[in-house]
Structures are given as C-alpha cells and as structure tokens.
Amino acid sequence: MSHKELADLIFPNAKEISYYEGKYPERNLTEGAIVTRYAPSPTGYMHIGGLYQALIAIKVAKQTNGVFFLRVEDTDQKREVENGVIEIVNSLKKFGLEADEGMISSEEGKGNYGPYKQSQREEIYQAYAKYLIEQGKAYPCFCTPEELDEIRAKQEAAKIRPGYYGVWAKYRDLPVGEAIEKIKNGEKYIIRFKSGGREDKKIKHHDVIKGNVDFPENDQDIVIIKADGLPTYHFAHAIDDHLMKTTHVIRGDEWLSSVPLHLQLFHELGFKPPKYAHIAPIMKNDEGNKRKLSKRKDPEASVSYYEKEGIPELAVKEYLLNIANSNFENWRRANPDKKIEEFDFQLNKMGVSGALFDMVKLLDVSKIVISQMTAEEVYENAVVWAEQYDAELENLLKDKEYAIKVLSIERGNKKPRKDISKWSEVKNNIIYMYDENSLEYSYPDAIDKEDINEILKLYIEKYFDISDDKQTWFDKMKDLAEEFGYAREVKEYKQNPDAYKGHVGDISMVIRVAITGRQNTPDLYEIMQVLGKEQIEKRIQNAVV
C-alpha cells in the first residue's frame, strides 16, 4: 500500500495544494516592500509586549510601502477567552495600529489572503498535511497518553533528552498497511512530522535582530495536526506565512529556539522561508533584578491600564519606540514637531537583551506629548476619559468655554508648561480654578505672617486692576514689594539680603497662595485673567484672616 492511499484515507476531501498556491498569488508590491503580521492568540487581555510587537511590525511595513496584517492564531481553543479577538482588534484600533488586512471582528476579516483566523483555515492545513503524508514526510501516530508517559519516564531514567524522536518515535516507521488497518479499526491518532534532522548537526541562521545564531538541527517528530483536526502553531504558521506572503516574522524571542524546526518545515513543504526578527521581551527592574513584565504582578503589563490611567496612546507609542531603537530619542530631540511615522525604524538597531520599562520615563514622554496639544485637544481627551472614569471631572468640564480658557494657561507658547502626564491628573491640576472654598493657604515660612494680611489688603485697595497688561501688573507687584520693605528685584535682594525682608517673588507668592491655595501654579497673571475681577477679590477677601 502507498503513502497516497494512507493520505486519501485520512484526508479524503482535502484539495490539492496547487489549488491554494494558485488562490494566493505573489503580492503586487514594489521591490523591498516588507509584509509583516501581528499574530496573537485570543487567550486573555492585550499585553503591552503585544502592542510593542504590533507597533514595530506596522512601522517596518509602512515605511517600505508594504503590508501589515492581523492574523488570529486560535488553534489552542481550550485557552481561548470570550471576546478575545475583539479585545485585540479594539486595542490595535485605539492605538492607531489598524491592519491593512486581517480580522476586523470576532469572525470577519478583510483582505484577499484570508481567512485570517486559523480555526477558519482547517481545510488548508489538512491539504498540506495530506501532501506531507503522500511524500512520506508525515505519518499518523497512535501513541496513547500512557505510552507517551512511559517513553518520557524511560528517557528521564536514562538521563537523555526528552521528546518523540529517533528510536523513541514509536510509530515513525510503522508500515503503511498497518497504519491503514489501525485507522479503519477506529484507533485514535494524530499526525506527526517525520523529521530528517540530526541533533548532532548544526544549522547557521541569521536573525535580523539577534544576528548570526547556531542551532542544533531539529530531530523531533512534532505533532502537526492534533486529534481535533486543528494544526499546532508550528505547522500553521509555516503555511500561513507562506500563503500570506509574509516577508518578515517579527515575534518574541521565546520562539527563537523553534527556528530550526520552522526552517525545516518551510524546506520540507517547498516554501521560501521568511526572515525572522526575534524581539527581546520588555523587562522590569524589581529590587535590582531584571524580570519580564508580568501579567500577575504588574498592572502596566495590560494595555487597558494606559486607558484607565489616561495616558495618551501617542505617548505610549513614543515611549515604546524610544526603548525599541536607541536613536529614536536623539531623532525626536532634533525633530520635535515631526510625526513618529517619519522616523526611520531599523530592526537591526533593536537591542538583543530586553529593554527596561520605566514608568517615570514614560510619564515624562507623556508630559511632552500633552504639552504640545492645543487646549481644545486636551479638553476633548479629558472629557472622553472623564465620562468613563471620573464623574467629578466630567462635571467640572461641562462649561466648555471656561474649561478651555483654564487649559489654555501657559499653552501654545515656545516653552509650554509640562504639568499633566495623564488625563487622571487633570482634575487636581485645575480644581483650584473652580472651587474657591476648598483652598488651603500655606505661605512660605520666610514671609512675615503679620505682613501677609496687610499685603493682601493693600493689593486689593491700591494695586489691583484686572485691565492691566502683564508688564503694568508686574510693575505694580514691584511697587507693592517696595512699600513693604521687600526688594523690587530678586538680584537686588541677593546682593544685599540684610537690607530687605525679601523680594518681589515673595510678594507675588502671597498673592498666588491667596488666589489659588498653591505655591506652585502656572503663570499667575494668566490665572488672574481667566478668573476675572470678582473672583479674585472674593478669593483675596477669603484669605484675609
């Protein structure tokens, strides 16, 4: 009996592989165009490491006029979670990383190289598994769980490599006739790849990120089709990346050790392999030790964390590019107004060891991103966030005209204030502009307590005029300082501190605290212009003891 008869018995309805080779032709792209994919499993929330991979994949595709697609690898259906696909699709969309092709909902995809969900491609995998069986490169394995346990126990006792290979591959050389008989008798089986590799031989491989790497050849007869008819990751990814014309597989470096097997599968299937780029995981400094960002330990490992905190999507992308390419920071410094799409990202400039995730640095990046937004943009983003997470802030922002005036303070100039790193900080940043009754007055110790009331009273009686321009306002502050024995200029005070009680800055600090309840605020003159005459007079009167 022939291998073809065995293949026909196992997959009687499978098409010839020539059908699929014709159905998925070469892509009509310009020379050098890169085709990448993000291929997650829908097994839980979106991890920041997944977003990192997707960002890098889309970046290298877009800058070469290539294609980025989203493929969902759901062949391990025991681990799949409800709405897992939608979570992935929505997360990418939220961060502006929408794919050119691929899944757009739980069951639907767009593009000519689908289906883009592996559970919908079962017939394709079976066609290629049938082809391998016909070639004598795959076979049915009838091992029971007990038999596999027995093989493993013997290997452990003998202290040799575990696995299903060589003499340990019990059904590898089973005559075709006996295999057919077992199948006809209803015995359960899976399909294994028949490896021609030898563990004592080496292969040389060039990884786009890691550089040149040597591996032992793969000699394991891995499972390619499981008992449920679905493929394993190894088999499915080879067929999918071939048919979808992926040029670069960008994935986590936990898959690096699988390269010998994957190259072997491509070779035995008659495919040209893609280039592999293995990304080191994002790490965290944990009391001096580096470890991977953990779903269990680190809230920032989840992409949803950034939305809840109100960290802008652009800030997260800027930061991830910062840790991905060491030259990004210098590029950004030289090109503060350019979009990240203009940055020339290079896979071979990625670090081979894991980049450390630094929340302080991310929030610094976020402050810069938010400082460059218009007051209208800050308002719109804060409202969207507040509607979901902070009813009090939502209520504060109901008067749009006033809110935009507040958010415009020290915004839009050459050196905008960098005091907001996330939307969850907006309320604390602006609350003093709304609620004069909750102000707490904490004046610097250097200012004479007896002077404070007199300074406030005299300022309202003699010096305050809401229509003053900024220079006139500040000149009056100097006049007020002089009247109370404070230096008109800081430098005057520093040259002869014993001659003065303090300087003009101390006087403006008294006014600042009385009006805002804070020692550190944006430009006081701008704050007063937004609050208006009545509110300022009321606040200063409240501050007088």
Secondary structure, DSSP 8 states (H G I E B T S, - for coil): --HHHHHHHH-TT---HHHHHHHS------TT--EEEE----SSS-BHHHHHHHHHHHHHHHTTT-EEEE-B----TTS--TTHHHHHHHHHHHTT---SEEESSSS-EESTT---BGGG-HHHHHHHHHHHHHTTSEEEE---HHHHHHHHHHHHHTT---SSBGGG-TTTT--HHHHHHHHHTT---EEEE-----TTSEEEEEETTTEEEEEE---B--EEE-TTS-B-HHHHHHHHHHHTT-SEEEEEGGGGGGHHHHHHHHHHHT----EEEEE---EEEETTEEEE--TTT-GGGBHHHHHHHT--HHHHHHHHHHHH-TTHHHHHHH-TTS-GGGS---GGGS-SS--B--HHHHHHHHHHHHHTS-HHHHHHHHHHHHHHH-HHHHHHTTSHHHHHHHHHTT-SSSS-----SSGGGHHHHHGGGT-GGG------TTS-HHHHHHHHHHIIIII--TT--HHHHHHHHHHHHHHTT-BSSHHHHHH-GGG-S-BHHHHHHHHHHHHHS-SS-S-HHHHHHHH-HHHHHHHHHHH--
